[in-house]
Amino acid sequence: MMLDYHNELRRQLALEHAERLASDMRRSRRLTRVEAGFPSRPSLVELLRRAAHFGRAKGAEHQIPAYHS
């Protein structure tokens, strides 16, 4: 015996579910950048500043090159 799962009742339930989801999405508010996990501009600037500082050799002006030792 073959069952037909694509009947009118299933289609109607899926349509109602999709309409409820769309309605909920329209009522909900958008997330802020911080709530969504994206860095805000000041923290992005701070990260870039840290990356630039990290790229510099610490105490490079005080190190003696290997060929002078």
PDB file as gemmi writes it, atoms N, CA and C in Angstrom:
CRYST1    1.000    1.000    1.000  90.00  90.00  90.00 P 1                      
ATOM      1  N   MET A   1       0.829  -1.163   0.000  1.00  0.00           N  
ATOM      2  CA  MET A   1       0.000   0.000   0.000  1.00  0.00           C  
ATOM      3  C   MET A   1       0.886   1.243   0.000  1.00  0.00           C  
ATOM      4  N   MET A   2       0.575   2.204  -0.818  1.00  0.00           N  
ATOM      5  CA  MET A   2       1.364   3.424  -0.950  1.00  0.00           C  
ATOM      6  C   MET A   2       0.617   4.577  -0.272  1.00  0.00           C  
ATOM      7  N   LEU A   3       1.342   5.284   0.622  1.00  0.00           N  
ATOM      8  CA  LEU A   3       0.745   6.416   1.318  1.00  0.00           C  
ATOM      9  C   LEU A   3       1.124   7.714   0.619  1.00  0.00           C  
ATOM     10  N   ASP A   4       0.182   8.596   0.487  1.00  0.00           N  
ATOM     11  CA  ASP A   4       0.441   9.893  -0.110  1.00  0.00           C  
ATOM     12  C   ASP A   4       0.543  10.920   1.011  1.00  0.00           C  
ATOM     13  N   TYR A   5       1.784  11.356   1.322  1.00  0.00           N  
ATOM     14  CA  TYR A   5       1.998  12.315   2.391  1.00  0.00           C  
ATOM     15  C   TYR A   5       1.775  13.755   1.931  1.00  0.00           C  
ATOM     16  N   HIS A   6       1.665  13.980   0.656  1.00  0.00           N  
ATOM     17  CA  HIS A   6       1.486  15.327   0.125  1.00  0.00           C  
ATOM     18  C   HIS A   6       0.004  15.573  -0.132  1.00  0.00           C  
ATOM     19  N   ASN A   7      -0.735  15.596   0.933  1.00  0.00           N  
ATOM     20  CA  ASN A   7      -2.170  15.801   0.776  1.00  0.00           C  
ATOM     21  C   ASN A   7      -2.541  17.238   1.144  1.00  0.00           C  
ATOM     22  N   GLU A   8      -3.780  17.559   1.004  1.00  0.00           N  
ATOM     23  CA  GLU A   8      -4.264  18.927   1.227  1.00  0.00           C  
ATOM     24  C   GLU A   8      -4.089  19.367   2.679  1.00  0.00           C  
ATOM     25  N   LEU A   9      -4.278  18.473   3.628  1.00  0.00           N  
ATOM     26  CA  LEU A   9      -4.135  18.819   5.035  1.00  0.00           C  
ATOM     27  C   LEU A   9      -2.700  19.243   5.356  1.00  0.00           C  
ATOM     28  N   ARG A  10      -1.727  18.470   4.875  1.00  0.00           N  
ATOM     29  CA  ARG A  10      -0.319  18.816   5.110  1.00  0.00           C  
ATOM     30  C   ARG A  10       0.021  20.157   4.478  1.00  0.00           C  
ATOM     31  N   ARG A  11      -0.492  20.408   3.293  1.00  0.00           N  
ATOM     32  CA  ARG A  11      -0.227  21.670   2.614  1.00  0.00           C  
ATOM     33  C   ARG A  11      -0.809  22.827   3.415  1.00  0.00           C  
ATOM     34  N   GLN A  12      -2.015  22.666   3.923  1.00  0.00           N  
ATOM     35  CA  GLN A  12      -2.663  23.708   4.713  1.00  0.00           C  
ATOM     36  C   GLN A  12      -1.897  23.967   6.009  1.00  0.00           C  
ATOM     37  N   LEU A  13      -1.454  22.914   6.690  1.00  0.00           N  
ATOM     38  CA  LEU A  13      -0.674  23.079   7.920  1.00  0.00           C  
ATOM     39  C   LEU A  13       0.647  23.801   7.649  1.00  0.00           C  
ATOM     40  N   ALA A  14       1.302  23.442   6.562  1.00  0.00           N  
ATOM     41  CA  ALA A  14       2.557  24.098   6.211  1.00  0.00           C  
ATOM     42  C   ALA A  14       2.329  25.572   5.901  1.00  0.00           C  
ATOM     43  N   LEU A  15       1.245  25.889   5.201  1.00  0.00           N  
ATOM     44  CA  LEU A  15       0.922  27.269   4.875  1.00  0.00           C  
ATOM     45  C   LEU A  15       0.645  28.081   6.143  1.00  0.00           C  
ATOM     46  N   GLU A  16      -0.102  27.527   7.082  1.00  0.00           N  
ATOM     47  CA  GLU A  16      -0.390  28.216   8.335  1.00  0.00           C  
ATOM     48  C   GLU A  16       0.886  28.444   9.145  1.00  0.00           C  
ATOM     49  N   HIS A  17       1.730  27.439   9.157  1.00  0.00           N  
ATOM     50  CA  HIS A  17       3.000  27.551   9.875  1.00  0.00           C  
ATOM     51  C   HIS A  17       3.855  28.655   9.266  1.00  0.00           C  
ATOM     52  N   ALA A  18       3.950  28.698   7.955  1.00  0.00           N  
ATOM     53  CA  ALA A  18       4.733  29.731   7.276  1.00  0.00           C  
ATOM     54  C   ALA A  18       4.169  31.114   7.551  1.00  0.00           C  
ATOM     55  N   GLU A  19       2.855  31.243   7.588  1.00  0.00           N  
ATOM     56  CA  GLU A  19       2.228  32.538   7.886  1.00  0.00           C  
ATOM     57  C   GLU A  19       2.512  32.967   9.317  1.00  0.00           C  
ATOM     58  N   ARG A  20       2.487  32.022  10.268  1.00  0.00           N  
ATOM     59  CA  ARG A  20       2.804  32.352  11.659  1.00  0.00           C  
ATOM     60  C   ARG A  20       4.255  32.810  11.797  1.00  0.00           C  
ATOM     61  N   LEU A  21       5.162  32.103  11.134  1.00  0.00           N  
ATOM     62  CA  LEU A  21       6.568  32.486  11.193  1.00  0.00           C  
ATOM     63  C   LEU A  21       6.785  33.879  10.609  1.00  0.00           C  
ATOM     64  N   ALA A  22       6.150  34.148   9.470  1.00  0.00           N  
ATOM     65  CA  ALA A  22       6.282  35.463   8.844  1.00  0.00           C  
ATOM     66  C   ALA A  22       5.737  36.551   9.754  1.00  0.00           C  
ATOM     67  N   SER A  23       4.619  36.294  10.407  1.00  0.00           N  
ATOM     68  CA  SER A  23       4.027  37.260  11.322  1.00  0.00           C  
ATOM     69  C   SER A  23       4.954  37.509  12.508  1.00  0.00           C  
ATOM     70  N   ASP A  24       5.523  36.459  13.078  1.00  0.00           N  
ATOM     71  CA  ASP A  24       6.458  36.607  14.198  1.00  0.00           C  
ATOM     72  C   ASP A  24       7.690  37.398  13.787  1.00  0.00           C  
ATOM     73  N   MET A  25       8.183  37.140  12.603  1.00  0.00           N  
ATOM     74  CA  MET A  25       9.371  37.847  12.130  1.00  0.00           C  
ATOM     75  C   MET A  25       9.069  39.330  11.907  1.00  0.00           C  
ATOM     76  N   ARG A  26       7.887  39.650  11.431  1.00  0.00           N  
ATOM     77  CA  ARG A  26       7.526  41.053  11.236  1.00  0.00           C  
ATOM     78  C   ARG A  26       7.403  41.790  12.562  1.00  0.00           C  
ATOM     79  N   ARG A  27       6.954  41.121  13.610  1.00  0.00           N  
ATOM     80  CA  ARG A  27       6.784  41.744  14.920  1.00  0.00           C  
ATOM     81  C   ARG A  27       8.091  41.878  15.692  1.00  0.00           C  
ATOM     82  N   SER A  28       9.054  41.042  15.415  1.00  0.00           N  
ATOM     83  CA  SER A  28      10.288  41.065  16.205  1.00  0.00           C  
ATOM     84  C   SER A  28      11.157  42.253  15.807  1.00  0.00           C  
ATOM     85  N   ARG A  29      11.979  42.695  16.754  1.00  0.00           N  
ATOM     86  CA  ARG A  29      12.869  43.820  16.474  1.00  0.00           C  
ATOM     87  C   ARG A  29      14.203  43.290  15.956  1.00  0.00           C  
ATOM     88  N   ARG A  30      14.913  44.144  15.263  1.00  0.00           N  
ATOM     89  CA  ARG A  30      16.215  43.752  14.734  1.00  0.00           C  
ATOM     90  C   ARG A  30      17.244  43.743  15.858  1.00  0.00           C  
ATOM     91  N   LEU A  31      18.210  42.865  15.766  1.00  0.00           N  
ATOM     92  CA  LEU A  31      19.285  42.822  16.748  1.00  0.00           C  
ATOM     93  C   LEU A  31      20.259  43.966  16.505  1.00  0.00           C  
ATOM     94  N   THR A  32      20.835  44.459  17.590  1.00  0.00           N  
ATOM     95  CA  THR A  32      21.908  45.438  17.436  1.00  0.00           C  
ATOM     96  C   THR A  32      23.172  44.699  17.027  1.00  0.00           C  
ATOM     97  N   ARG A  33      24.173  45.453  16.589  1.00  0.00           N  
ATOM     98  CA  ARG A  33      25.430  44.823  16.166  1.00  0.00           C  
ATOM     99  C   ARG A  33      26.068  44.042  17.317  1.00  0.00           C  
ATOM    100  N   VAL A  34      26.001  44.581  18.521  1.00  0.00           N  
ATOM    101  CA  VAL A  34      26.603  43.915  19.684  1.00  0.00           C  
ATOM    102  C   VAL A  34      25.845  42.641  20.015  1.00  0.00           C  
ATOM    103  N   GLU A  35      24.496  42.704  19.999  1.00  0.00           N  
ATOM    104  CA  GLU A  35      23.687  41.515  20.283  1.00  0.00           C  
ATOM    105  C   GLU A  35      23.928  40.425  19.249  1.00  0.00           C  
ATOM    106  N   ALA A  36      24.180  40.817  18.005  1.00  0.00           N  
ATOM    107  CA  ALA A  36      24.413  39.844  16.946  1.00  0.00           C  
ATOM    108  C   ALA A  36      25.834  39.281  16.985  1.00  0.00           C  
ATOM    109  N   GLY A  37      26.699  39.873  17.815  1.00  0.00           N  
ATOM    110  CA  GLY A  37      28.061  39.368  17.932  1.00  0.00           C  
ATOM    111  C   GLY A  37      29.050  40.055  17.018  1.00  0.00           C  
ATOM    112  N   PHE A  38      28.643  41.139  16.354  1.00  0.00           N  
ATOM    113  CA  PHE A  38      29.558  41.887  15.507  1.00  0.00           C  
ATOM    114  C   PHE A  38      30.205  42.976  16.334  1.00  0.00           C  
ATOM    115  N   PRO A  39      31.483  43.230  16.133  1.00  0.00           N  
ATOM    116  CA  PRO A  39      32.124  44.291  16.907  1.00  0.00           C  
ATOM    117  C   PRO A  39      31.606  45.665  16.476  1.00  0.00           C  
ATOM    118  N   SER A  40      31.499  46.552  17.432  1.00  0.00           N  
ATOM    119  CA  SER A  40      31.090  47.919  17.092  1.00  0.00           C  
ATOM    120  C   SER A  40      32.317  48.666  16.570  1.00  0.00           C  
ATOM    121  N   ARG A  41      32.107  49.834  16.038  1.00  0.00           N  
ATOM    122  CA  ARG A  41      33.221  50.593  15.452  1.00  0.00           C  
ATOM    123  C   ARG A  41      34.346  50.874  16.437  1.00  0.00           C  
ATOM    124  N   PRO A  42      34.068  51.359  17.639  1.00  0.00           N  
ATOM    125  CA  PRO A  42      35.195  51.621  18.552  1.00  0.00           C  
ATOM    126  C   PRO A  42      36.008  50.371  18.871  1.00  0.00           C  
ATOM    127  N   SER A  43      35.359  49.245  19.065  1.00  0.00           N  
ATOM    128  CA  SER A  43      36.128  48.043  19.380  1.00  0.00           C  
ATOM    129  C   SER A  43      36.876  47.545  18.145  1.00  0.00           C  
ATOM    130  N   LEU A  44      36.337  47.794  16.958  1.00  0.00           N  
ATOM    131  CA  LEU A  44      37.047  47.423  15.731  1.00  0.00           C  
ATOM    132  C   LEU A  44      38.303  48.268  15.587  1.00  0.00           C  
ATOM    133  N   VAL A  45      38.189  49.560  15.893  1.00  0.00           N  
ATOM    134  CA  VAL A  45      39.357  50.442  15.856  1.00  0.00           C  
ATOM    135  C   VAL A  45      40.391  49.968  16.865  1.00  0.00           C  
ATOM    136  N   GLU A  46      39.913  49.606  18.046  1.00  0.00           N  
ATOM    137  CA  GLU A  46      40.830  49.115  19.075  1.00  0.00           C  
ATOM    138  C   GLU A  46      41.522  47.827  18.621  1.00  0.00           C  
ATOM    139  N   LEU A  47      40.787  46.928  17.979  1.00  0.00           N  
ATOM    140  CA  LEU A  47      41.400  45.697  17.474  1.00  0.00           C  
ATOM    141  C   LEU A  47      42.464  45.993  16.425  1.00  0.00           C  
ATOM    142  N   LEU A  48      42.187  46.923  15.534  1.00  0.00           N  
ATOM    143  CA  LEU A  48      43.175  47.297  14.515  1.00  0.00           C  
ATOM    144  C   LEU A  48      44.411  47.932  15.160  1.00  0.00           C  
ATOM    145  N   ARG A  49      44.194  48.741  16.176  1.00  0.00           N  
ATOM    146  CA  ARG A  49      45.314  49.372  16.882  1.00  0.00           C  
ATOM    147  C   ARG A  49      46.179  48.291  17.550  1.00  0.00           C  
ATOM    148  N   ARG A  50      45.514  47.312  18.174  1.00  0.00           N  
ATOM    149  CA  ARG A  50      46.267  46.218  18.809  1.00  0.00           C  
ATOM    150  C   ARG A  50      47.032  45.394  17.779  1.00  0.00           C  
ATOM    151  N   ALA A  51      46.389  45.132  16.639  1.00  0.00           N  
ATOM    152  CA  ALA A  51      47.056  44.352  15.589  1.00  0.00           C  
ATOM    153  C   ALA A  51      48.277  45.089  15.059  1.00  0.00           C  
ATOM    154  N   ALA A  52      48.171  46.399  14.894  1.00  0.00           N  
ATOM    155  CA  ALA A  52      49.309  47.182  14.428  1.00  0.00           C  
ATOM    156  C   ALA A  52      50.425  47.165  15.456  1.00  0.00           C  
ATOM    157  N   HIS A  53      50.056  47.267  16.731  1.00  0.00           N  
ATOM    158  CA  HIS A  53      51.058  47.232  17.794  1.00  0.00           C  
ATOM    159  C   HIS A  53      51.699  45.848  17.900  1.00  0.00           C  
ATOM    160  N   PHE A  54      50.901  44.807  17.738  1.00  0.00           N  
ATOM    161  CA  PHE A  54      51.419  43.438  17.826  1.00  0.00           C  
ATOM    162  C   PHE A  54      52.400  43.154  16.688  1.00  0.00           C  
ATOM    163  N   GLY A  55      52.180  43.770  15.533  1.00  0.00           N  
ATOM    164  CA  GLY A  55      53.052  43.547  14.385  1.00  0.00           C  
ATOM    165  C   GLY A  55      54.432  44.137  14.552  1.00  0.00           C  
ATOM    166  N   ARG A  56      54.554  45.133  15.415  1.00  0.00           N  
ATOM    167  CA  ARG A  56      55.862  45.736  15.664  1.00  0.00           C  
ATOM    168  C   ARG A  56      56.672  44.840  16.592  1.00  0.00           C  
ATOM    169  N   ALA A  57      57.958  44.777  16.338  1.00  0.00           N  
ATOM    170  CA  ALA A  57      58.837  43.988  17.211  1.00  0.00           C  
ATOM    171  C   ALA A  57      59.012  44.737  18.525  1.00  0.00           C  
ATOM    172  N   LYS A  58      58.805  44.080  19.623  1.00  0.00           N  
ATOM    173  CA  LYS A  58      58.946  44.711  20.932  1.00  0.00           C  
ATOM    174  C   LYS A  58      60.438  44.885  21.241  1.00  0.00           C  
ATOM    175  N   GLY A  59      60.823  46.118  21.491  1.00  0.00           N  
ATOM    176  CA  GLY A  59      62.213  46.382  21.850  1.00  0.00           C  
ATOM    177  C   GLY A  59      63.168  46.165  20.696  1.00  0.00           C  
ATOM    178  N   ALA A  60      62.721  46.317  19.460  1.00  0.00           N  
ATOM    179  CA  ALA A  60      63.579  46.069  18.304  1.00  0.00           C  
ATOM    180  C   ALA A  60      64.774  47.008  18.291  1.00  0.00           C  
ATOM    181  N   GLU A  61      64.601  48.243  18.790  1.00  0.00           N  
ATOM    182  CA  GLU A  61      65.707  49.196  18.771  1.00  0.00           C  
ATOM    183  C   GLU A  61      66.782  48.842  19.795  1.00  0.00           C  
ATOM    184  N   HIS A  62      66.473  47.966  20.764  1.00  0.00           N  
ATOM    185  CA  HIS A  62      67.431  47.588  21.795  1.00  0.00           C  
ATOM    186  C   HIS A  62      68.089  46.239  21.517  1.00  0.00           C  
ATOM    187  N   GLN A  63      67.686  45.573  20.479  1.00  0.00           N  
ATOM    188  CA  GLN A  63      68.258  44.266  20.183  1.00  0.00           C  
ATOM    189  C   GLN A  63      69.535  44.437  19.364  1.00  0.00           C  
ATOM    190  N   ILE A  64      70.488  43.574  19.623  1.00  0.00           N  
ATOM    191  CA  ILE A  64      71.736  43.589  18.883  1.00  0.00           C  
ATOM    192  C   ILE A  64      71.632  42.556  17.774  1.00  0.00           C  
ATOM    193  N   PRO A  65      71.919  42.952  16.542  1.00  0.00           N  
ATOM    194  CA  PRO A  65      71.866  41.976  15.439  1.00  0.00           C  
ATOM    195  C   PRO A  65      72.865  40.844  15.695  1.00  0.00           C  
ATOM    196  N   ALA A  66      72.577  39.671  15.144  1.00  0.00           N  
ATOM    197  CA  ALA A  66      73.382  38.464  15.387  1.00  0.00           C  
ATOM    198  C   ALA A  66      74.808  38.614  14.873  1.00  0.00           C  
ATOM    199  N   TYR A  67      75.018  39.398  13.818  1.00  0.00           N  
ATOM    200  CA  TYR A  67      76.376  39.493  13.263  1.00  0.00           C  
ATOM    201  C   TYR A  67      77.278  40.391  14.105  1.00  0.00           C  
ATOM    202  N   HIS A  68      76.753  41.106  15.128  1.00  0.00           N  
ATOM    203  CA  HIS A  68      77.577  41.908  16.014  1.00  0.00           C  
ATOM    204  C   HIS A  68      77.964  41.157  17.291  1.00  0.00           C  
ATOM    205  N   SER A  69      77.476  39.984  17.501  1.00  0.00           N  
ATOM    206  CA  SER A  69      77.764  39.290  18.755  1.00  0.00           C  
ATOM    207  C   SER A  69      78.984  38.445  18.673  1.00  0.00           C  
TER     208      SER A  69                                                      
END                                                                             
